[in-house]
Amino acid sequence: MNDPVARTSAPWAGLVAELREVILTTRPRADAELIERACEVAARCHQGQIRRSGDPYITHPVAVATILARLDDAGEVDDQTLCAALLHDTVQDTPYTLAALRRDFGTAIAAMVAEHMALDRLGRRPGRQVTQVMATITSADARVVTTKLADRLHNMQTLQFLPQAKQLRKAREVLDTFLPAAEQLNMPTLRSELQTLAFAALIRNQSLRPSRRRVIVALDIEGSTSRPDPVKAELRTMLYELFDAALRSAGVSARCRDRFTDRGDGLLALIDPADQALLLNLVIPVFSRLLAGYNASLPDPGERDRRLRVRVVMHTGNVHDDDNGCFGEALTLPSGCSTPPTSRRRSKRHRAPSCSSSPATSTT
């Protein structure tokens, strides 16, 4: 590329100079005059426009073109691709028309910009299935898809300037469509960078709330997996009913606890106030008596399969919440305690803190 653009005093001159050096180094046979002209037109069209970061808008298309010029694993990138990258937002975001672009740069580059705009609109339509979006992407010109990937990469690099909801949406779009597209085009460099930035955005925008101190009680029905499904369902229902009755007998109403969390063959309860002695001295004894009464009411031996034996593990600890529910550390017992219920059947997001101190376990 010629010196005039690189020597300009514009605030984005450094980026243009960087693009120039990358093209001279990696693409010595590139049509420098054509690419420079595209850069000048883009700068003129976007003059006065500012990104959310506060940078002049022209920094974005120049950065996208630089990303493409640096790619070693994208054989699709040619002079037309670099020009389309520089001009990809001119028709959509400025008074510059597609007819003017076609007149100034030819039909091929204008068609690439138009197809890029179509892909951009596709991602904004509500209700579109990922498979539909992917089908459209894979049928597009590979050069346009590569430009779109570079476009999203630079947007992800400056994602922190967007509202949280938009950051999460764009990160999820990367996981849903852009990573598969990069993999299909065999572009591991772009794929790796997009994946890293998407994960970082998801982690950075996790909605954590203050932890809550609770008594965590895990109950498992012994031998449930070996029983017929109708019996399993009956036992689970009875477990919920009897433990709820035991809690109410000690004054622990539904307002003092979270809704029971399903553990498959048991349940997980979070009790407030975090008074483990209350559970040990009042609730568990009542629960044991209710279990004994239920088992005694069954005919013997014909209803032996319906006898209810429950393992209980208890701990006081901190419970955290995010948009997916509550979570903490795994619920375990130190050596020397009887085998506790495992957490393999817990709710997908629900883990209880470690039972490494003051554990309580019983089989009733």
C-alpha positions as CSV (number, residue, x, y, z in Angstrom):
1,M,0.0,0.0,0.0
2,N,1.2,3.5,-0.8
3,D,2.5,5.9,1.9
4,P,-0.2,8.7,1.8
5,V,-2.7,6.8,3.9
6,A,-0.1,5.5,6.3
7,R,1.2,9.0,6.8
8,T,-2.1,10.6,7.6
9,S,-2.6,12.2,10.9
10,A,-6.0,10.5,11.5
11,P,-6.3,8.8,14.9
12,W,-6.6,5.4,13.1
13,A,-3.4,5.9,11.0
14,G,-1.5,3.4,13.1
15,L,-4.0,0.6,12.3
16,V,-3.8,1.4,8.6
17,A,0.0,1.4,8.8
18,E,-0.2,-2.0,10.5
19,L,-2.5,-3.4,7.8
20,R,-0.1,-2.0,5.2
21,E,2.9,-3.8,6.8
22,V,0.9,-7.1,7.2
23,I,-0.1,-7.0,3.5
24,L,3.5,-6.2,2.4
25,T,4.8,-9.1,4.5
26,T,2.3,-11.8,3.9
27,R,0.8,-10.9,0.5
28,P,3.5,-9.2,-1.5
29,R,1.5,-9.7,-4.7
30,A,-1.6,-8.1,-3.4
31,D,-3.2,-5.2,-5.4
32,A,-2.1,-2.5,-2.9
33,E,-3.7,0.3,-4.9
34,L,-7.2,-1.4,-4.9
35,I,-7.0,-2.2,-1.2
36,E,-5.8,1.4,-0.3
37,R,-8.7,2.8,-2.4
38,A,-11.2,0.6,-0.4
39,C,-9.6,1.8,2.8
40,E,-10.0,5.5,1.7
41,V,-13.7,5.0,0.7
42,A,-14.5,3.2,4.0
43,A,-12.8,6.0,6.0
44,R,-14.8,8.6,4.1
45,C,-18.1,6.8,4.5
46,H,-17.6,6.1,8.3
47,Q,-16.3,9.6,9.0
48,G,-17.8,10.9,12.3
49,Q,-19.1,7.5,13.3
50,I,-17.9,6.2,16.7
51,R,-17.9,2.7,18.2
52,R,-19.1,2.0,21.7
53,S,-15.5,1.9,22.8
54,G,-15.1,5.5,21.8
55,D,-12.8,4.6,18.8
56,P,-13.5,5.9,15.3
57,Y,-15.7,3.4,13.5
58,I,-13.2,2.9,10.7
59,T,-10.9,1.1,13.2
60,H,-13.3,-1.9,13.0
61,P,-13.2,-2.7,9.3
62,V,-9.4,-2.0,9.2
63,A,-9.0,-4.4,12.1
64,V,-11.1,-7.1,10.3
65,A,-9.0,-6.7,7.2
66,T,-5.9,-7.0,9.2
67,I,-7.1,-10.2,10.9
68,L,-7.8,-11.7,7.4
69,A,-4.5,-10.6,6.0
70,R,-2.7,-12.4,8.9
71,L,-4.5,-15.7,8.5
72,D,-2.2,-18.6,7.4
73,D,-5.0,-21.2,7.3
74,A,-7.4,-19.3,5.0
75,G,-6.7,-19.9,1.3
76,E,-9.9,-18.1,0.5
77,V,-8.6,-14.7,1.4
78,D,-7.7,-12.7,-1.7
79,D,-7.7,-9.0,-2.7
80,Q,-11.4,-8.9,-3.2
81,T,-11.9,-10.4,0.3
82,L,-9.7,-7.7,1.9
83,C,-11.6,-5.0,0.0
84,A,-15.0,-6.5,1.1
85,A,-13.8,-6.6,4.7
86,L,-12.9,-2.9,4.6
87,L,-16.3,-2.0,3.0
88,H,-18.5,-4.6,4.7
89,D,-20.4,-2.0,6.8
90,T,-20.5,0.9,4.4
91,V,-23.8,0.1,2.7
92,Q,-25.5,-1.0,5.9
93,D,-24.4,1.8,8.2
94,T,-23.7,4.8,5.8
95,P,-25.4,6.6,2.9
96,Y,-23.1,4.7,0.5
97,T,-25.2,2.5,-1.7
98,L,-24.7,-0.9,-3.2
99,A,-25.0,0.6,-6.7
100,A,-22.2,3.0,-5.9
101,L,-20.0,0.2,-4.4
102,R,-20.6,-1.8,-7.6
103,R,-19.6,1.1,-9.7
104,D,-16.5,1.9,-7.7
105,F,-15.2,-1.7,-7.0
106,G,-17.0,-4.0,-9.4
107,T,-19.7,-6.7,-9.2
108,A,-17.7,-9.3,-7.4
109,I,-16.8,-7.2,-4.3
110,A,-20.3,-5.7,-4.2
111,A,-21.8,-9.2,-4.2
112,M,-19.5,-10.2,-1.3
113,V,-20.6,-7.1,0.7
114,A,-24.3,-7.9,0.0
115,E,-23.9,-11.5,1.0
116,H,-22.1,-10.4,4.2
117,M,-25.1,-8.1,5.0
118,A,-27.4,-11.1,4.4
119,L,-25.5,-13.2,6.9
120,D,-25.5,-10.3,9.4
121,R,-29.3,-10.0,9.2
122,L,-29.7,-13.7,9.5
123,G,-28.3,-13.7,13.0
124,R,-30.7,-11.0,14.1
125,R,-33.9,-12.7,13.2
126,P,-35.8,-14.1,16.2
127,G,-37.0,-17.7,16.1
128,R,-34.4,-18.9,13.6
129,Q,-33.1,-22.4,14.5
130,V,-29.3,-23.0,14.7
131,T,-29.6,-25.6,12.0
132,Q,-31.2,-23.1,9.6
133,V,-28.6,-20.5,10.3
134,M,-25.8,-23.1,9.8
135,A,-27.4,-24.3,6.5
136,T,-27.4,-20.7,5.2
137,I,-23.8,-20.1,6.3
138,T,-22.4,-23.3,4.8
139,S,-24.1,-22.5,1.4
140,A,-22.5,-19.0,1.3
141,D,-19.3,-18.0,-0.4
142,A,-16.4,-19.3,1.7
143,R,-14.7,-15.9,1.4
144,V,-17.7,-14.1,2.8
145,V,-18.0,-16.6,5.7
146,T,-14.3,-16.1,6.5
147,T,-14.9,-12.3,6.5
148,K,-17.9,-12.8,8.8
149,L,-15.7,-14.9,11.2
150,A,-13.1,-12.2,11.3
151,D,-15.8,-9.6,11.8
152,R,-17.1,-11.5,14.8
153,L,-13.6,-12.0,16.2
154,H,-12.9,-8.3,16.3
155,N,-16.3,-7.7,17.8
156,M,-15.6,-10.3,20.5
157,Q,-12.2,-8.6,21.2
158,T,-14.1,-5.4,22.0
159,L,-17.1,-7.1,23.6
160,Q,-16.7,-5.5,27.0
161,F,-18.1,-2.2,25.8
162,L,-21.6,-3.8,25.1
163,P,-24.4,-4.3,27.7
164,Q,-24.2,-7.6,29.6
165,A,-27.3,-9.1,27.8
166,K,-25.7,-8.4,24.4
167,Q,-22.4,-9.8,25.5
168,L,-24.0,-13.1,26.5
169,R,-26.1,-13.3,23.3
170,K,-23.0,-12.8,21.1
171,A,-21.0,-15.3,23.1
172,R,-23.7,-17.9,22.7
173,E,-24.0,-17.2,18.9
174,V,-20.2,-17.9,18.7
175,L,-20.7,-21.3,20.3
176,D,-23.8,-22.1,18.3
177,T,-22.8,-21.0,14.8
178,F,-19.4,-19.4,14.4
179,L,-17.3,-22.2,15.9
180,P,-18.9,-24.9,13.7
181,A,-18.5,-22.6,10.7
182,A,-14.8,-22.1,11.5
183,E,-14.3,-25.8,11.9
184,Q,-16.1,-26.6,8.6
185,L,-13.8,-24.1,6.8
186,N,-10.8,-25.8,8.6
187,M,-9.7,-22.5,10.2
188,P,-8.3,-23.6,13.7
189,T,-6.7,-20.2,14.4
190,L,-10.0,-18.3,14.1
191,R,-11.9,-21.1,15.9
192,S,-9.5,-21.2,18.8
193,E,-9.5,-17.4,19.3
194,L,-13.3,-17.2,19.0
195,Q,-13.8,-20.0,21.5
196,T,-11.5,-18.4,24.1
197,L,-13.2,-15.1,23.9
198,A,-16.7,-16.6,24.0
199,F,-15.8,-18.6,27.2
200,A,-14.3,-15.6,28.7
201,A,-17.5,-13.6,28.1
202,L,-19.7,-16.3,29.6
203,I,-17.5,-16.5,32.7
204,R,-17.2,-12.7,33.1
205,N,-21.0,-12.2,32.9
206,Q,-22.0,-14.9,35.3
207,S,-24.7,-13.4,37.6
208,L,-23.6,-14.4,41.0
209,R,-25.7,-13.4,44.0
210,P,-24.6,-13.3,47.7
211,S,-24.2,-16.7,49.3
212,R,-26.9,-18.0,51.8
213,R,-26.1,-19.9,55.0
214,R,-28.3,-23.0,55.1
215,V,-28.5,-26.5,56.6
216,I,-28.1,-28.8,53.7
217,V,-29.9,-32.1,54.1
218,A,-29.6,-34.9,51.5
219,L,-31.9,-38.0,51.7
220,D,-31.6,-41.1,49.6
221,I,-34.0,-44.1,49.5
222,E,-32.0,-47.3,50.0
223,G,-32.4,-50.0,47.4
224,S,-34.7,-47.9,45.2
225,T,-33.0,-48.8,41.9
226,S,-33.9,-52.5,42.3
227,R,-37.6,-51.9,42.7
228,P,-40.4,-51.6,40.0
229,D,-41.1,-48.1,38.7
230,P,-44.5,-47.8,40.3
231,V,-43.0,-48.7,43.7
232,K,-40.2,-46.2,43.2
233,A,-42.7,-43.4,42.5
234,E,-44.7,-44.4,45.6
235,L,-41.6,-44.3,47.8
236,R,-40.4,-41.0,46.5
237,T,-43.9,-39.4,47.1
238,M,-43.9,-40.8,50.7
239,L,-40.3,-39.6,51.3
240,Y,-41.4,-36.0,50.3
241,E,-44.6,-36.2,52.4
242,L,-42.9,-37.6,55.6
243,F,-39.9,-35.3,55.6
244,D,-42.2,-32.3,55.0
245,A,-44.3,-33.4,57.9
246,A,-41.2,-33.8,60.2
247,L,-40.1,-30.3,59.3
248,R,-43.5,-28.8,60.0
249,S,-43.6,-30.5,63.3
250,A,-40.5,-28.6,64.3
251,G,-41.9,-25.3,63.1
252,V,-39.9,-25.3,59.8
253,S,-42.6,-24.2,57.4
254,A,-42.3,-23.9,53.6
255,R,-41.3,-20.3,54.1
256,C,-38.2,-21.4,56.0
257,R,-36.8,-23.6,53.3
258,D,-36.2,-23.8,49.6
259,R,-38.3,-26.0,47.5
260,F,-37.1,-29.6,47.7
261,T,-34.6,-30.5,44.9
262,D,-35.1,-33.8,43.2
263,R,-32.2,-36.3,43.5
264,G,-33.8,-39.1,41.5
265,D,-34.2,-41.6,44.4
266,G,-34.2,-38.9,47.1
267,L,-34.2,-35.2,47.7
268,L,-32.0,-32.3,48.7
269,A,-33.4,-29.7,51.2
270,L,-32.0,-26.3,52.1
271,I,-33.2,-25.2,55.5
272,D,-33.3,-21.7,57.0
273,P,-32.4,-20.8,59.7
274,A,-29.1,-22.7,59.5
275,D,-29.6,-24.5,62.8
276,Q,-28.2,-28.0,62.5
277,A,-29.1,-28.8,66.1
278,L,-32.8,-28.2,65.3
279,L,-32.7,-30.7,62.6
280,L,-30.8,-33.3,64.6
281,N,-32.8,-33.0,67.8
282,L,-36.3,-32.3,66.5
283,V,-36.7,-33.1,62.8
284,I,-34.8,-36.3,62.4
285,P,-36.3,-38.1,65.4
286,V,-39.8,-37.2,64.2
287,F,-38.9,-38.3,60.7
288,S,-37.6,-41.6,62.1
289,R,-40.9,-42.2,63.9
290,L,-42.9,-41.4,60.8
291,L,-40.9,-43.8,58.7
292,A,-41.3,-46.5,61.3
293,G,-45.1,-45.9,61.4
294,Y,-45.3,-46.1,57.6
295,N,-43.4,-49.4,57.5
296,A,-45.4,-50.8,60.3
297,S,-48.6,-50.1,58.4
298,L,-47.6,-52.3,55.5
299,P,-48.8,-55.9,55.3
300,D,-45.9,-58.3,56.0
301,P,-44.3,-60.0,54.0
302,G,-46.3,-59.2,50.9
303,E,-45.4,-55.5,50.9
304,R,-41.8,-55.9,51.8
305,D,-40.7,-54.0,48.6
306,R,-42.6,-51.0,49.7
307,R,-40.7,-50.6,53.0
308,L,-38.9,-47.3,53.2
309,R,-35.3,-47.0,54.5
310,V,-33.6,-43.6,54.1
311,R,-30.0,-42.5,54.4
312,V,-29.6,-38.9,55.6
313,V,-26.5,-36.6,55.3
314,M,-26.6,-33.2,56.9
315,H,-24.2,-30.2,56.8
316,T,-24.3,-26.5,57.5
317,G,-22.7,-24.4,54.7
318,N,-22.9,-21.7,52.1
319,V,-25.2,-22.0,49.1
320,H,-24.6,-19.8,46.0
321,D,-27.1,-18.9,43.3
322,D,-26.8,-17.8,39.6
323,D,-29.3,-17.7,36.8
324,N,-29.2,-21.5,36.5
325,G,-30.0,-22.2,40.2
326,C,-28.1,-22.9,43.3
327,F,-24.7,-24.6,43.6
328,G,-21.8,-25.2,46.0
329,E,-19.2,-27.9,46.6
330,A,-19.9,-31.6,46.5
331,L,-21.6,-33.1,49.5
332,T,-19.2,-35.7,51.0
333,L,-18.4,-37.4,54.3
334,P,-14.9,-38.0,55.9
335,S,-13.6,-41.5,56.4
336,G,-15.1,-43.4,59.2
337,C,-18.7,-42.2,58.5
338,S,-21.3,-44.6,57.0
339,T,-21.7,-44.3,53.3
340,P,-23.6,-41.1,52.3
341,P,-25.9,-40.6,49.4
342,T,-23.9,-39.6,46.4
343,S,-24.5,-36.5,44.3
344,R,-24.9,-38.3,41.0
345,R,-28.7,-37.9,41.0
346,R,-28.8,-34.3,42.2
347,S,-30.4,-31.6,40.2
348,K,-28.2,-30.6,37.3
349,R,-26.9,-27.4,38.9
350,H,-27.3,-28.3,42.6
351,R,-24.3,-29.2,44.7
352,A,-24.1,-28.9,48.4
353,P,-21.0,-27.7,50.3
354,S,-18.5,-30.2,51.7
355,C,-19.4,-32.2,54.8
356,S,-15.8,-32.1,56.1
357,S,-16.7,-30.7,59.6
358,S,-19.5,-31.7,62.0
359,P,-21.2,-34.1,59.7
360,A,-24.3,-36.0,60.7
361,T,-25.4,-39.2,59.1
362,S,-28.1,-41.7,59.9
363,T,-30.0,-44.6,58.4
364,T,-33.7,-44.8,59.3
